Amino acid sequence: FSEELEIVDNKMGEVQGVPLPEATCEIWEQIYNFQAREDDILISTYPKAGTTWMQEIVDLIMLDGDVKKSMRSPCFVKVPFIELYPKPMPSGVQAANAMESPRLLKTHLPTQLLPPSFWEKNVKIVYVARNPKDCMVSYYYFYKMDQTLPDPGTWDNFFSMFMAGSVTWGSWFDHVLGWWEAKDQHQVLYIFYEDMMENTRREIEKVMRFLGKELSEEVLEDIYHHTTFQAMRENPMANYSSIPSFVMDHSVSPFMRKGVVGDWRNHFTVAQDEIFEKEYWRRMEGTNLTFRTQQ
Ligand code: A3P
């Protein structure tokens, strides 16, 4: 990164009504026509649901628990983010195309925008969902620290943006509901952040079985220890500290921020909680998808 590159593009565009970074919109045809391979593994999430945590877990499972190999490169290099185009760096599509199989890939796209080739190739997808209140708080801090996103303004302002679905990658409700439906037709393992917090070992084993792997207790224990919040916060390959501060400013808020369930209580006012609950039950009526907002 040279100094003249220190002007970061934080403009947003839209694809089929979903707000996405402008650079993503510019190459949307390429992204939508992305060619998945049968042995790809895709991690799909709404932003801030625990993507990086799951990335580390899946990578280690694929590597039979080889911690050294899992630290071969930063998480954003070893796992291409297919719809991201961090100009002047290569796009996620280019990075993925250049990668040998088996590939681990990342997306935040809602189901209706996922490149169809993932469905056609019957790719295994691990979806992580996090309760919307904590997701919103986490996203607010991320919006502040990540200079590629527009200034979120005050918490009150961000709350309204999130509720309206006008944040980047769109509505949390559409996202979790779309993927909840997709799991009945495709190879989608739907995992909850709150379950991972409650019993990480159990969820790691679930993912292992879904991926068709058989690992010893000892290896699973190594994976568990290497992917705790504490371990990842100190791991320069997992904590995004190698991204220059004019892109991600960890002094505003670290990427590995708190890693807890229920931080929303420190941010939501009583009035906001009321507005939220009303909208939540309106949107979630008729689904058997449920969330926990406390541990
Ligand atoms: P907080 O901002 O609430 O701390 P993503 O990777 O999807 O961007 O999600 C980031 C969120 O996951 C952050 O939430 C981060 O702290 C949390 N996280 C990352 N690794 C974690 C881990 N090992 N255990 C618990 N939470 C983790």
Boltz pocket constraint, residues with backbone or C-beta under 6 A from the ligand:
constraints:
  - pocket:
      binder: B
      contacts: [[A, 45], [A, 46], [A, 47], [A, 48], [A, 49], [A, 50], [A, 51], [A, 52], [A, 53], [A, 134], [A, 137], [A, 138], [A, 139], [A, 141], [A, 227], [A, 228], [A, 229], [A, 230], [A, 232], [A, 254], [A, 255], [A, 256], [A, 257], [A, 258], [A, 259], [A, 260], [A, 263]]
      max_distance: 6.0
